[in-house]
């Protein structure tokens, strides 16, 4: 009986979430000055990408520094 309750609960939760799947975007207005239905856009990612790479490099450098410091103290 326990297994059937768990299985029923899982099935109900799985079925309840099917309506949450992504849907196609609405069509653009007729005066969008492009041929065809174009979805998405061109978002600039250059500045944010360089910040993330720099932060990752700084974090990695700190981790290496701490590991070498601990190794030299032993």
LINWOSUL-V868728 format. One line per field, one symbol per residue. ss: DSSP state (H for helix, E for strand, - for the rest). A space follows every 50 residues. Layout:
ss->???
//
This chain:
ss->-HHHHHHHHHHHHHHHHHHH-------------------------HHHHH HHHHHHHHHHHHHHHHHHHHHHH-
//
